Amino acid sequence: MPTEGADARALLRVPPDQYVAERTRLVKAARAAKDRPLAEFYQSLKRPSLSVWAVLAAGDDADAVKEVVSITSKVGETQASAGTAGAVSAATKDRRKVIERLVQRAVKALAATDKSAETRRPEIRDIVDQLSRHPELVDSWIDGTLRDLPEEEFGFGAFNVVATPQPQPKSKGTKSTKSKPRPADDEVSERQASRAQRAAKAEAARQARKEAGEAARELDAAERAVRAAETELRKVEKLLQDAQHDRDAAERRHASALARISETT
C-alpha cells in the first residue's frame, strides 16, 4: 500500500454497483482527516470491470492466489527442465484444478450481487489464467490495488518455458509425415534471452513499485511527525503565554500590596 491506513480491499467489500459511492466516501473521509496522500490513493483506484472485480474479490484469500501462481510456475519449470510427458501432464492437471477453485470463488463473490456472474465464468477463468503467469503481480492482486491486466506476451516467458513436443515413434507400414522444422539453436537462444530480458524488466518494475511504496510510507510518516510536533509546539507556546500572563498579574498584585504597605506606615 502506498500510504498508511490505505485499504484498497474496502472497495471490494461492497457490491460492484456501490464501488464509486464507496470510493467517494473514502476520499471525502481522507480529506476531512487532512490526509491528502490517502485521498489521492483512493481516487486513483479506477472502477474495474465486473470480471476483474470478481477476480480481485477472490484475491482476499492470499493463500489461494499464491497457490495458483506457484502451481503455474511449477508447470513452467517442469516444461523448461525437459520433464517427461507424464510429469508435464500431471502438473498441468493440478494447475487446472487450482485455477478452477479460484474461479469458483470469484464467480461466487460476484453472484452474490450480480446475475451475470455465471455467464462471465469463461472471462473470469481467462483473467485468473493470465494473472497466474505473472508472479510480480501477486502483491497487488492480494492487496486489491491491481487494476490493469498484464500483456500476455510476458506470461510463461517469465518462467523461460520452451515447450518441445516429444517425437512419436513410427509404426511399421505407415506412411511417415513431415514435421515442421525446429528452429535453429541460435534462434532458440535469442528467444530465451528475450524472455529473460522481459522477465528482468518485469522484476525491475516490481522492485521499483515496492521501493516507491516504501518511500511513500516513510514520507507520510515524516509528515505526520511534523504535524504532531507543530501541534505540540503550539501547545507549549500557549502554556508559555499563560505562564507569562500569570507572572505579570502576580507582579502587579505584589506591587499593589507593597504600595498599600507604604501608605499605612
Phi, psi and chi 1 to 4 in degrees:
 res  aa     phi    psi   chi1   chi2   chi3   chi4
   1 MET       -  139.0  -66.3  -71.8  179.8      -
   2 PRO   -78.6  -12.5   27.5  -34.6      -      -
   3 THR  -149.8  151.4 -176.1      -      -      -
   4 GLU   -63.0  137.1 -175.5  179.0  -10.6      -
   5 GLY    85.4   -2.7      -      -      -      -
   6 ALA   -73.0  141.9      -      -      -      -
   7 ASP  -146.0   87.9 -178.8   13.9      -      -
   8 ALA   -64.0  -26.8      -      -      -      -
   9 ARG   -69.8  -14.4  -71.5 -143.6  153.0  -92.1
  10 ALA   -61.0  -28.8      -      -      -      -
  11 LEU   -79.4  -11.0  -65.9  170.4      -      -
  12 LEU  -104.8   -0.5  -57.5  169.1      -      -
  13 ARG   -94.2   -2.8  -62.2 -171.7 -170.2  104.8
  14 VAL  -111.1  157.1  -62.7      -      -      -
  15 PRO   -57.2  151.2  -25.9   36.0      -      -
  16 PRO   -53.1  -35.9  -26.4   35.2      -      -
  17 ASP   -74.6   -7.1   60.1   -5.4      -      -
  18 GLN  -106.3    6.4  -64.0  178.6   23.8      -
  19 TYR   -57.4  -52.4 -177.2   96.7      -      -
  20 VAL   -63.4  -42.2  173.8      -      -      -
  21 ALA   -62.8  -41.7      -      -      -      -
  22 GLU   -68.2  -39.3  178.9   64.8    6.9      -
  23 ARG   -62.6  -42.8 -177.7 -179.5   61.8 -171.7
  24 THR   -60.9  -40.9  -59.4      -      -      -
  25 ARG   -63.1  -44.1 -175.2 -172.5   71.5   78.6
  26 LEU   -66.3  -38.7  -68.3  171.8      -      -
  27 VAL   -63.5  -46.1  169.8      -      -      -
  28 LYS   -63.3  -39.6  -72.1 -178.0  177.4  179.5
  29 ALA   -64.4  -40.5      -      -      -      -
  30 ALA   -66.1  -40.7      -      -      -      -
  31 ARG   -67.0  -37.7  -72.7  174.7  176.7  168.4
  32 ALA   -63.5  -31.8      -      -      -      -
  33 ALA   -84.7    3.3      -      -      -      -
  34 LYS    60.2   33.5  -61.8 -174.0 -171.3 -120.3
  35 ASP  -105.6   84.3 -167.2  -25.3      -      -
  36 ARG   -62.8  -44.6 -177.9  176.0  178.1 -179.3
  37 PRO   -58.1  -39.6  -26.3   37.1      -      -
  38 LEU   -67.1  -41.2 -175.1   60.3      -      -
  39 ALA   -62.3  -43.5      -      -      -      -
  40 GLU   -66.5  -35.1  -68.5  177.6  -14.1      -
  41 PHE   -60.9  -51.3  166.1   74.9      -      -
  42 TYR   -64.1  -39.6  -76.2  124.6      -      -
  43 GLN   -63.4  -28.8 -168.1   62.9   55.8      -
  44 SER   -77.0  -14.0   70.2      -      -      -
  45 LEU   -84.5   91.0  -64.8  174.7      -      -
  46 LYS   -66.9  156.4   63.0 -177.3 -179.3 -179.0
  47 ARG   -70.2  125.3 -179.9  180.0 -179.7  179.8
  48 PRO   -81.4  163.7   31.5  -35.6      -      -
  49 SER   -66.3  165.7   67.3      -      -      -
  50 LEU   -61.5  -40.1  -73.2  176.6      -      -
  51 SER   -67.4  -42.6  -64.7      -      -      -
  52 VAL   -65.7  -39.6  171.5      -      -      -
  53 TRP   -57.0  -44.3 -177.4   95.5      -      -
  54 ALA   -61.8  -43.3      -      -      -      -
  55 VAL   -66.9  -39.7  173.7      -      -      -
  56 LEU   -66.4  -39.1  -70.8  174.9      -      -
  57 ALA   -62.4  -39.6      -      -      -      -
  58 ALA   -66.9  -20.4      -      -      -      -
  59 GLY   -72.5   -1.8      -      -      -      -
  60 ASP   -68.4  -14.1   65.2  -14.2      -      -
  61 ASP   -94.7   91.6 -173.4  -21.5      -      -
  62 ALA   -59.2  -38.0      -      -      -      -
  63 ASP   -63.9  -37.9  -69.5  -23.4      -      -
  64 ALA   -65.9  -40.4      -      -      -      -
  65 VAL   -64.5  -47.6  170.6      -      -      -
  66 LYS   -62.8  -35.4  -67.1  175.9 -179.0  177.6
  67 GLU   -66.3  -43.7 -177.5 -177.4   23.5      -
  68 VAL   -68.7  -33.7   76.5      -      -      -
  69 VAL   -72.6  -39.1  173.1      -      -      -
  70 SER   -65.1  -44.2  176.2      -      -      -
  71 ILE   -68.9  -32.0 -167.6   66.0      -      -
  72 THR   -67.0  -40.6  -60.8      -      -      -
  73 SER   -62.8  -37.9  178.1      -      -      -
  74 LYS   -63.4  -41.0 -179.7 -179.9  177.9 -178.6
  75 VAL   -60.8  -45.7  172.2      -      -      -
  76 GLY   -61.1  -43.1      -      -      -      -
  77 GLU   -66.9  -38.0  -68.8  168.7   -4.4      -
  78 THR   -64.0  -42.6  -57.4      -      -      -
  79 GLN   -67.5  -42.8  -68.4 -179.5  -20.5      -
  80 ALA   -66.0  -29.8      -      -      -      -
  81 SER   -88.3   15.2   62.7      -      -      -
  82 ALA    57.1   44.3      -      -      -      -
  83 GLY   -66.3  162.7      -      -      -      -
  84 THR   -66.4  160.7   63.8      -      -      -
  85 ALA   -59.5  -36.0      -      -      -      -
  86 GLY   -66.6  -40.7      -      -      -      -
  87 ALA   -66.3  -42.6      -      -      -      -
  88 VAL   -64.2  -42.7  173.0      -      -      -
  89 SER   -63.5  -42.1  176.2      -      -      -
  90 ALA   -65.5  -43.5      -      -      -      -
  91 ALA   -64.6  -39.9      -      -      -      -
  92 THR   -65.8  -39.7  -59.1      -      -      -
  93 LYS   -64.7  -43.4 -175.3  176.8 -179.8 -179.7
  94 ASP   -62.0  -41.9  -70.4  -18.4      -      -
  95 ARG   -61.3  -42.1  175.2  176.5 -179.3  -94.8
  96 ARG   -61.3  -39.3 -169.5  178.2  -58.5  116.5
  97 LYS   -65.9  -43.6  -70.5  179.9  179.9  178.2
  98 VAL   -64.3  -41.8  171.7      -      -      -
  99 ILE   -61.7  -44.3  -74.7  179.5      -      -
 100 GLU   -63.5  -35.0  -74.2  -55.7  -41.2      -
 101 ARG   -64.2  -42.3  -77.0 -158.9  -64.3  -91.3
 102 LEU   -70.9  -36.8 -166.9   54.8      -      -
 103 VAL   -62.1  -43.4  168.9      -      -      -
 104 GLN   -62.0  -39.1  178.8   57.4   30.9      -
 105 ARG   -63.1  -41.4 -175.9 -179.0 -178.7   86.5
 106 ALA   -67.3  -45.0      -      -      -      -
 107 VAL   -61.3  -42.0  170.9      -      -      -
 108 LYS   -63.0  -40.9 -176.3  177.5  179.2  179.9
 109 ALA   -62.7  -41.6      -      -      -      -
 110 LEU   -74.4  -35.5 -176.7   59.0      -      -
 111 ALA   -64.5  -20.5      -      -      -      -
 112 ALA   -62.8  -25.5      -      -      -      -
 113 THR  -134.0   -5.1   57.3      -      -      -
 114 ASP  -135.8  126.6 -164.4  -71.3      -      -
 115 LYS   -73.3  -14.2  -64.1  179.8  179.4  179.5
 116 SER   -85.6    3.3   69.4      -      -      -
 117 ALA   -55.1  -49.1      -      -      -      -
 118 GLU   -65.3  -37.1 -170.0   58.3   42.8      -
 119 THR   -69.9  -19.2   62.5      -      -      -
 120 ARG   -90.6    0.0  -65.0  178.1 -177.6  -83.3
 121 ARG   -53.3  -47.3 -177.0 -178.1  -69.7  -90.0
 122 PRO   -59.3  -41.0  -25.3   36.2      -      -
 123 GLU   -68.4  -39.7 -176.6  179.3    4.6      -
 124 ILE   -62.5  -41.3  -70.3  173.0      -      -
 125 ARG   -62.1  -41.8 -176.7 -178.0  -64.9  109.0
 126 ASP   -61.5  -40.4  -72.5  -16.5      -      -
 127 ILE   -67.3  -43.9  -65.5  172.7      -      -
 128 VAL   -61.9  -44.0  171.6      -      -      -
 129 ASP   -59.9  -43.3  173.6   72.7      -      -
 130 GLN   -66.0  -47.1 -173.9  177.8   11.3      -
 131 LEU   -67.7  -29.7  -69.6  177.6      -      -
 132 SER   -64.5  -17.7   72.9      -      -      -
 133 ARG   -90.0    4.3  -57.6  166.5 -173.2  -97.9
 134 HIS  -128.0   83.8  -67.2  -93.4      -      -
 135 PRO   -61.7  -22.1   20.5  -32.7      -      -
 136 GLU   -70.8  -10.9   75.8  -82.1    6.2      -
 137 LEU  -103.2    4.8  -62.4  178.4      -      -
 138 VAL   -57.4  -48.8  167.5      -      -      -
 139 ASP   -60.8  -44.7  -69.3  -18.4      -      -
 140 SER   -72.3  -25.8   58.3      -      -      -
 141 TRP   -69.1  -45.3 -172.9   -4.1      -      -
 142 ILE   -69.8  -42.8  -68.9  173.7      -      -
 143 ASP   -82.8   -4.2   66.1   23.6      -      -
 144 GLY    84.6   11.3      -      -      -      -
 145 THR   -91.8   -8.1   57.1      -      -      -
 146 LEU   -65.7  133.0  179.2   69.2      -      -
 147 ARG  -133.9  -40.3  -72.1  -62.8 -179.7  -85.4
 148 ASP   -95.7  126.2  -63.4  -38.9      -      -
 149 LEU   -75.9  148.3  -63.7  178.4      -      -
 150 PRO   -74.5  164.5   30.5  -37.3      -      -
 151 GLU   -77.3  132.6  -64.2 -179.3   21.6      -
 152 GLU   -61.5  -26.8 -171.7   57.8   37.1      -
 153 GLU   -63.1  -18.0   65.2  174.5  -57.1      -
 154 PHE   -90.8    5.3  -65.3  125.9      -      -
 155 GLY   -57.3 -106.0      -      -      -      -
 156 PHE   -65.3  -12.1  -92.4  110.2      -      -
 157 GLY   -57.8  -28.2      -      -      -      -
 158 ALA   -65.4  -21.5      -      -      -      -
 159 PHE  -101.8    4.1  -54.8  121.6      -      -
 160 ASN    58.4   47.7 -162.9   28.3      -      -
 161 VAL   -87.9  130.2  173.4      -      -      -
 162 VAL  -128.0  102.6  179.7      -      -      -
 163 ALA   -82.5  116.2      -      -      -      -
 164 THR  -113.9  117.8  -55.6      -      -      -
 165 PRO   -65.3  141.2   24.2  -33.2      -      -
 166 GLN   -76.0  136.1  -60.8  -66.1  -37.2      -
 167 PRO   -67.0  139.1   23.9  -33.6      -      -
 168 GLN   -92.0  135.7  -61.2  -64.0  -35.8      -
 169 PRO   -65.5  143.6   24.3  -34.2      -      -
 170 LYS   -83.2  137.2  -65.4 -178.9 -179.8  179.5
 171 SER   -91.3  140.0  -58.6      -      -      -
 172 LYS   -63.3  139.0  -67.4 -177.4  178.8 -179.5
 173 GLY    84.1    0.5      -      -      -      -
 174 THR  -106.1  151.6   59.9      -      -      -
 175 LYS   -82.5  126.4 -174.8  176.8 -179.6  180.0
 176 SER   -75.7  150.4   62.2      -      -      -
 177 THR  -116.6  147.8   57.7      -      -      -
 178 LYS   -74.6  134.6  -71.9 -174.6  177.6 -178.6
 179 SER   -96.2  159.3   59.9      -      -      -
 180 LYS   -66.7  139.7  -66.1 -177.2  179.1  179.6
 181 PRO   -63.4  136.9   24.6  -35.7      -      -
 182 ARG   -79.2  147.5  -64.3  179.3   60.1 -177.9
 183 PRO   -65.4  152.1   23.9  -34.4      -      -
 184 ALA   -65.5  156.3      -      -      -      -
 185 ASP   -58.2  -39.9  -69.3  -17.4      -      -
 186 ASP   -67.4  -31.7   56.9  -14.0      -      -
 187 GLU   -68.7  -40.8 -176.6 -179.9  -11.2      -
 188 VAL   -62.9  -41.9  173.0      -      -      -
 189 SER   -61.6  -40.7  -62.8      -      -      -
 190 GLU   -63.9  -40.4  -70.7  178.8    0.3      -
 191 ARG   -65.0  -43.0  -68.9  178.4 -178.3  175.2
 192 GLN   -63.6  -40.7  -69.0  176.6  -19.1      -
 193 ALA   -62.9  -39.7      -      -      -      -
 194 SER   -64.2  -41.8  178.0      -      -      -
 195 ARG   -63.0  -42.5  -67.9 -169.5 -176.4   99.9
 196 ALA   -62.0  -39.5      -      -      -      -
 197 GLN   -64.2  -43.7  -70.3  174.6   -5.7      -
 198 ARG   -63.8  -40.5  -68.1 -162.5  -63.9  -91.8
 199 ALA   -64.4  -39.9      -      -      -      -
 200 ALA   -63.8  -41.1      -      -      -      -
 201 LYS   -64.1  -41.2  -72.2 -178.0  179.3  179.6
 202 ALA   -62.9  -41.9      -      -      -      -
 203 GLU   -66.3  -40.1  174.2   59.9   22.8      -
 204 ALA   -62.8  -40.6      -      -      -      -
 205 ALA   -65.2  -41.3      -      -      -      -
 206 ARG   -62.5  -42.9 -174.7 -165.2   69.0   78.7
 207 GLN   -64.9  -39.2 -173.3   61.8   31.3      -
 208 ALA   -63.8  -42.1      -      -      -      -
 209 ARG   -63.0  -39.6  -73.1 -165.4  -63.6  -90.4
 210 LYS   -64.2  -45.5 -179.9  179.5  178.4 -178.2
 211 GLU   -64.3  -39.0  -68.2  175.5   -2.3      -
 212 ALA   -63.8  -39.9      -      -      -      -
 213 GLY   -64.6  -41.9      -      -      -      -
 214 GLU   -64.8  -42.5  -69.1  173.9  -11.0      -
 215 ALA   -63.1  -39.6      -      -      -      -
 216 ALA   -64.2  -40.1      -      -      -      -
 217 ARG   -66.0  -40.6  -74.4 -167.7  -67.9  -86.7
 218 GLU   -64.4  -42.0  -68.7  174.2   -2.4      -
 219 LEU   -62.9  -42.6  175.6   59.5      -      -
 220 ASP   -63.1  -41.4 -178.2   65.8      -      -
 221 ALA   -64.5  -40.7      -      -      -      -
 222 ALA   -64.9  -41.1      -      -      -      -
 223 GLU   -65.0  -38.4  -70.2  176.9  -17.7      -
 224 ARG   -64.4  -40.4  -71.3  175.9 -176.1  -86.6
 225 ALA   -63.6  -40.6      -      -      -      -
 226 VAL   -63.1  -45.3  168.8      -      -      -
 227 ARG   -62.6  -38.9  -69.1 -164.2  -66.8  -90.5
 228 ALA   -65.8  -41.3      -      -      -      -
 229 ALA   -65.4  -38.9      -      -      -      -
 230 GLU   -63.8  -38.7  -70.1  174.3  -17.5      -
 231 THR   -63.9  -45.1  -61.2      -      -      -
 232 GLU   -63.4  -38.0  -69.5  -59.1  -41.1      -
 233 LEU   -62.5  -43.1  177.4   59.5      -      -
 234 ARG   -63.0  -36.7  -73.2 -167.2  -68.3  -89.6
 235 LYS   -65.4  -43.7  -70.3 -179.7  179.6  178.2
 236 VAL   -64.9  -41.6  171.5      -      -      -
 237 GLU   -61.4  -38.7  -70.7  175.5  -19.0      -
 238 LYS   -65.6  -41.7 -179.0   63.9  166.6   58.3
 239 LEU   -63.0  -39.8  -71.1  173.6      -      -
 240 LEU   -63.5  -44.6  176.7   60.0      -      -
 241 GLN   -61.3  -42.7  -68.8  175.0   -6.4      -
 242 ASP   -63.6  -41.9  -68.3  -17.3      -      -
 243 ALA   -65.2  -41.9      -      -      -      -
 244 GLN   -63.5  -39.3  -69.9  173.8  -24.1      -
 245 HIS   -63.5  -43.4  179.9  -88.4      -      -
 246 ASP   -65.3  -39.8  -68.3  -19.0      -      -
 247 ARG   -62.9  -44.8 -177.0 -163.9   63.0 -173.8
 248 ASP   -61.6  -41.8  -66.2  -19.6      -      -
 249 ALA   -64.5  -40.6      -      -      -      -
 250 ALA   -65.5  -39.9      -      -      -      -
 251 GLU   -62.2  -40.8  -72.8  179.3  -13.3      -
 252 ARG   -65.7  -41.5  -71.9 -167.3  -63.9  -89.5
 253 ARG   -64.6  -39.7  -72.2 -164.8  -61.4  -87.3
 254 HIS   -64.1  -44.4 -178.2 -103.5      -      -
 255 ALA   -63.2  -39.3      -      -      -      -
 256 SER   -65.4  -40.1  177.0      -      -      -
 257 ALA   -65.6  -40.8      -      -      -      -
 258 LEU   -63.7  -37.9  -69.6  176.6      -      -
 259 ALA   -64.1  -40.5      -      -      -      -
 260 ARG   -66.4  -36.9  -72.7 -162.6  -60.4  -87.0
 261 ILE   -62.1  -43.1  -68.3  174.1      -      -
 262 SER   -63.2  -36.7  -63.4      -      -      -
 263 GLU   -71.1  -26.0  -68.8  174.1   -3.6      -
 264 THR   -93.2   -4.3   58.7      -      -      -
 265 THR  -105.4      -   57.1      -      -      -
